[in-house]
Amino acid sequence: MRLIINGESREVDAGTLAGLLTELDYEGGWLATALNGEVVPARERETCRIADGDRIEILSPMKGG
């Protein structure tokens, strides 16, 4: 399916937000995620279904000032 991830169109196989993070090699509980503009808490990613055309934002903290 085709998703918009952090503003870029990507073709992926995952069916859940957790599966997408694994497919894209994101690791760690320090990530913030949003699906179509709505924040998805880490505890809900396993059950959060994604569909063709969804907009996903994956944010991670940065070091520095």
Contacts in CASP RR format, 6 or more apart in sequence:
PFRMAT RR
TARGET T0000
AUTHOR 0000-0000-0000
METHOD contacts of the structure
MODEL  1
MRLIINGESREVDAGTLAGLLTELDYEGGWLATALNGEVVPARERETCRI
ADGDRIEILSPMKGG
1 11 0 8 1.000
1 12 0 8 1.000
1 13 0 8 1.000
1 15 0 8 1.000
1 50 0 8 1.000
1 51 0 8 1.000
1 52 0 8 1.000
1 53 0 8 1.000
2 9 0 8 1.000
2 10 0 8 1.000
2 11 0 8 1.000
2 12 0 8 1.000
2 52 0 8 1.000
2 53 0 8 1.000
3 9 0 8 1.000
3 10 0 8 1.000
3 12 0 8 1.000
3 20 0 8 1.000
3 50 0 8 1.000
3 52 0 8 1.000
3 53 0 8 1.000
3 54 0 8 1.000
3 55 0 8 1.000
3 56 0 8 1.000
4 10 0 8 1.000
4 53 0 8 1.000
4 54 0 8 1.000
4 55 0 8 1.000
4 56 0 8 1.000
5 12 0 8 1.000
5 20 0 8 1.000
5 24 0 8 1.000
5 56 0 8 1.000
5 57 0 8 1.000
5 58 0 8 1.000
6 56 0 8 1.000
6 57 0 8 1.000
6 58 0 8 1.000
7 55 0 8 1.000
12 20 0 8 1.000
12 23 0 8 1.000
12 24 0 8 1.000
13 23 0 8 1.000
14 20 0 8 1.000
14 22 0 8 1.000
14 23 0 8 1.000
14 50 0 8 1.000
15 49 0 8 1.000
15 50 0 8 1.000
16 45 0 8 1.000
16 46 0 8 1.000
16 47 0 8 1.000
16 48 0 8 1.000
16 49 0 8 1.000
16 50 0 8 1.000
17 33 0 8 1.000
17 35 0 8 1.000
17 40 0 8 1.000
17 44 0 8 1.000
17 45 0 8 1.000
17 46 0 8 1.000
17 48 0 8 1.000
17 50 0 8 1.000
17 56 0 8 1.000
18 45 0 8 1.000
18 46 0 8 1.000
18 48 0 8 1.000
19 45 0 8 1.000
20 50 0 8 1.000
20 56 0 8 1.000
21 27 0 8 1.000
21 31 0 8 1.000
21 33 0 8 1.000
21 45 0 8 1.000
21 58 0 8 1.000
24 58 0 8 1.000
26 58 0 8 1.000
26 60 0 8 1.000
29 42 0 8 1.000
30 60 0 8 1.000
30 61 0 8 1.000
31 42 0 8 1.000
31 58 0 8 1.000
31 59 0 8 1.000
31 60 0 8 1.000
32 39 0 8 1.000
32 57 0 8 1.000
32 58 0 8 1.000
32 59 0 8 1.000
32 60 0 8 1.000
33 39 0 8 1.000
33 40 0 8 1.000
33 42 0 8 1.000
33 45 0 8 1.000
33 56 0 8 1.000
33 57 0 8 1.000
33 58 0 8 1.000
33 59 0 8 1.000
34 40 0 8 1.000
34 56 0 8 1.000
34 57 0 8 1.000
34 59 0 8 1.000
35 48 0 8 1.000
35 50 0 8 1.000
35 54 0 8 1.000
35 55 0 8 1.000
35 56 0 8 1.000
36 54 0 8 1.000
36 55 0 8 1.000
37 55 0 8 1.000
37 57 0 8 1.000
40 48 0 8 1.000
50 56 0 8 1.000
END
